Amino acid sequence: MPCPDIVADLERFPDKISVVNAGSLHLQYNPEGKILSCIDTDLGEAYYHAADVGQLPDYEICTPMRMLFNWSCAMHGVLMVHAAAVGKHGIGALIVGKSGAGKSTTALQCLLNGLDYLGDDYVAVNSDDGTVHHLYRGCKVMDDALERLPVLAPHVIMHNRPNRKSVVILDDTLGALVPSFRLVAIIRPRVAKAAGSNFSPLSPRQAVAEFAASTILQMPGTGSYMLRELSKLCARVSAFEMSLSTEPAEIAQALDDFLQQYSTT
């Protein structure tokens, strides 16, 4: 382990993730997996060290080096946000929501029913030009959702039995995994079990509240920057609540139809 003296200090807090931000220097130590991440954004140098890759937690297998990506994105004025992203024909939407809101399942259903897919948990957003970028192929799928989406079973690489979820690594056999698209909407899904999916407007304040908190929680130490930039993003991009039907193909088609209105704007 590099920086043994620093790590020895941080190991005194075995139940806490330690984050240090000091100018261009950023460090995180995660005692679960004994993971040290460090970057100097002025030098453009970073390193990542795990004491034992066999002991990495499921979220680190699914979305590795998250804080390094976050700090690297910030170097270039790009936001790394906690959201899924799906689209079609070069445009798309961020799917935001708290755990259990249907965010991940909605994104996977869209992938399996013909829409373009950028990510399930974290994506990068350039707020200047409105481009969303793919970061990870991994996603965490709850066991009950996995039962409803059996096509994902061969792509499971790790189970988290206590939390009843699995890590799935997606590939091109499942659908269109695209590198980027232009952001045209922010969508909060709501499980409604209706006959058909429908959309209703959300205010910028509601949109910020929906995914700023989870993004800031997932990216400790960047709260003020994230809140400011996410507020700017939500002021510029229209937001909607999507009431979800019970049919995956219908959900994907409804999103496709919804995005069509932006295809020439």
Secondary structure, 3 states (H helix, E strand, C coil): CCCHHHHHHHCCCCCCCEEEEECCEEEEEECCCCEEEEEECCCCEEEEEECCHHHCCHHHHHCCCHHHHHHHHHHCCCEEEECEEEEECCEEEEECCCCCCCHHHHHHHHHHCCCEEEECCEEEEECCCCEEECCCCEEEEEHHHHHHCHHHHHHEEEEECCCCEEEEECCCCCCEECCEEEEEEEEEEEEEEECCCEEEEECHHHHHHHHHHHHHHHCCCCHHHHHHHHHHHHHHCCEEEEEEECCHHHHHHHHHHHHHCCCCC
